[in-house]
Amino acid sequence: MTPDSGLRLLPWSGPDGKPCYLSTDNRDGYMSRLADNIESIQLGTAAELLEEASTTLDNRDAGPENVRLLAKDLTGALREVLRVATSRGHLLAANEPDGV
């Protein structure tokens, strides 16, 4: 997807992990609002995991399984945050005036 394609990268994957896109000019439409809400949840989850990571890594008694599970959760959250950042970056670029 390129910023000028007019498609919005959605914050979830389709079958086989393929990206999903939304084609609409209505930023207040149901699917746009749903995507905004899911992005907000994903960013909140990432913030919570960051706090959990700090706590777990400061805990000398945290076993390898706890650290492994944390790494797995952080990897998923990072993947989602990257998708949100990519989507929002494309939206910003698509809304820039020509010549900027």
MARROVO-896838 format. One record per residue (C-alpha): x, y, z; residue in three letters. Coordinates in nm, 4 decimals. Layout:
BEGIN
+----------+----------+----------+-----+
|        X |        Y |        Z |   r |
+----------+----------+----------+-----+
|        X |        Y |        Z | ALA |
...
+----------+----------+----------+-----+
This chain:
BEGIN
+----------+----------+----------+-----+
|        X |        Y |        Z |   r |
+----------+----------+----------+-----+
|   0.0000 |   0.0000 |   0.0000 | MET |
|   0.1166 |   0.3497 |  -0.0765 | THR |
|  -0.0071 |   0.6635 |   0.0975 | PRO |
|  -0.1748 |   0.7891 |  -0.2192 | ASP |
|  -0.3709 |   0.4683 |  -0.2773 | SER |
|  -0.6581 |   0.5943 |  -0.0629 | GLY |
|  -0.6706 |   0.2672 |   0.1310 | LEU |
|  -0.6454 |   0.2465 |   0.5073 | ARG |
|  -0.4438 |  -0.0361 |   0.6595 | LEU |
|  -0.6693 |  -0.1902 |   0.9222 | LEU |
|  -0.5386 |  -0.2951 |   1.2640 | PRO |
|  -0.6134 |  -0.6639 |   1.2097 | TRP |
|  -0.5002 |  -0.9301 |   0.9673 | SER |
|  -0.7011 |  -1.1351 |   0.7274 | GLY |
|  -0.6642 |  -1.5029 |   0.6445 | PRO |
|  -0.3047 |  -1.6256 |   0.6473 | ASP |
|  -0.1940 |  -1.3051 |   0.8207 | GLY |
|  -0.2471 |  -1.0939 |   0.5105 | LYS |
|  -0.3135 |  -0.7225 |   0.5653 | PRO |
|  -0.6690 |  -0.5878 |   0.5448 | CYS |
|  -0.7509 |  -0.2522 |   0.3913 | TYR |
|  -1.0499 |  -0.0196 |   0.4013 | LEU |
|  -1.1518 |   0.1937 |   0.1071 | SER |
|  -1.3652 |   0.4861 |   0.2210 | THR |
|  -1.3690 |   0.8629 |   0.2313 | ASP |
|  -1.5859 |   0.8588 |   0.5435 | ASN |
|  -1.3602 |   0.8877 |   0.8498 | ARG |
|  -1.6741 |   0.8753 |   1.0679 | ASP |
|  -1.8103 |   0.5557 |   0.9127 | GLY |
|  -1.8648 |   0.2407 |   1.1158 | TYR |
|  -1.5534 |   0.0572 |   0.9926 | MET |
|  -1.3304 |   0.3641 |   1.0380 | SER |
|  -1.4555 |   0.4112 |   1.3948 | ARG |
|  -1.4135 |   0.0380 |   1.4639 | LEU |
|  -1.0545 |   0.0521 |   1.3372 | ALA |
|  -0.9875 |   0.3630 |   1.5498 | ASP |
|  -1.1244 |   0.1883 |   1.8598 | ASN |
|  -0.9233 |  -0.1280 |   1.8005 | ILE |
|  -0.6070 |   0.0776 |   1.7452 | GLU |
|  -0.6712 |   0.2518 |   2.0759 | SER |
|  -0.7098 |  -0.0828 |   2.2537 | ILE |
|  -0.3925 |  -0.2157 |   2.0917 | GLN |
|  -0.1916 |   0.0886 |   2.2006 | LEU |
|  -0.3306 |   0.0602 |   2.5536 | GLY |
|  -0.2385 |  -0.3070 |   2.5692 | THR |
|   0.1158 |  -0.2244 |   2.4556 | ALA |
|   0.1466 |   0.0370 |   2.7314 | ALA |
|   0.0292 |  -0.2164 |   2.9914 | GLU |
|   0.2771 |  -0.4752 |   2.8623 | LEU |
|   0.5580 |  -0.2226 |   2.8855 | LEU |
|   0.4774 |  -0.1722 |   3.2539 | GLU |
|   0.4604 |  -0.5491 |   3.3037 | GLU |
|   0.7958 |  -0.5876 |   3.1289 | ALA |
|   0.9580 |  -0.3381 |   3.3633 | SER |
|   0.8184 |  -0.5186 |   3.6658 | THR |
|   0.9143 |  -0.8635 |   3.5392 | THR |
|   1.2664 |  -0.7636 |   3.4405 | LEU |
|   1.3220 |  -0.5988 |   3.7811 | ASP |
|   1.2121 |  -0.9210 |   3.9541 | ASN |
|   1.5178 |  -1.1383 |   4.0139 | ARG |
|   1.2872 |  -1.4354 |   4.0799 | ASP |
|   1.1196 |  -1.4170 |   3.7383 | ALA |
|   1.1849 |  -1.7528 |   3.5787 | GLY |
|   1.2691 |  -1.8215 |   3.2164 | PRO |
|   0.9089 |  -1.9214 |   3.1389 | GLU |
|   0.7799 |  -1.5858 |   3.2665 | ASN |
|   1.0368 |  -1.3979 |   3.0611 | VAL |
|   0.9629 |  -1.6122 |   2.7540 | ARG |
|   0.5872 |  -1.5469 |   2.7835 | LEU |
|   0.6532 |  -1.1777 |   2.8292 | LEU |
|   0.8738 |  -1.1716 |   2.5182 | ALA |
|   0.5993 |  -1.3464 |   2.3202 | LYS |
|   0.3360 |  -1.0969 |   2.4391 | ASP |
|   0.5664 |  -0.8024 |   2.3690 | LEU |
|   0.6367 |  -0.9332 |   2.0187 | THR |
|   0.2631 |  -0.9458 |   1.9432 | GLY |
|   0.2077 |  -0.5978 |   2.0867 | ALA |
|   0.5021 |  -0.4574 |   1.8910 | LEU |
|   0.3611 |  -0.6086 |   1.5713 | ARG |
|   0.0254 |  -0.4395 |   1.6379 | GLU |
|   0.1817 |  -0.1034 |   1.7287 | VAL |
|   0.3919 |  -0.1134 |   1.4124 | LEU |
|   0.0772 |  -0.1758 |   1.2078 | ARG |
|  -0.0962 |   0.1190 |   1.3797 | VAL |
|   0.2045 |   0.3444 |   1.3163 | ALA |
|   0.2215 |   0.2385 |   0.9513 | THR |
|  -0.1506 |   0.2950 |   0.9023 | SER |
|  -0.1454 |   0.6357 |   1.0705 | ARG |
|   0.1652 |   0.7363 |   0.8775 | GLY |
|  -0.0111 |   0.6543 |   0.5518 | HIS |
|  -0.3178 |   0.8502 |   0.6623 | LEU |
|  -0.1025 |   1.1515 |   0.7470 | LEU |
|   0.0811 |   1.1345 |   0.4157 | ALA |
|  -0.2463 |   1.1008 |   0.2239 | ALA |
|  -0.3825 |   1.4129 |   0.3956 | ASN |
|  -0.0756 |   1.6305 |   0.3335 | GLU |
|  -0.1228 |   1.9119 |   0.0861 | PRO |
|   0.0587 |   1.8657 |  -0.2456 | ASP |
|   0.4146 |   1.9873 |  -0.2483 | GLY |
|   0.4843 |   1.9305 |   0.1201 | VAL |
+----------+----------+----------+-----+
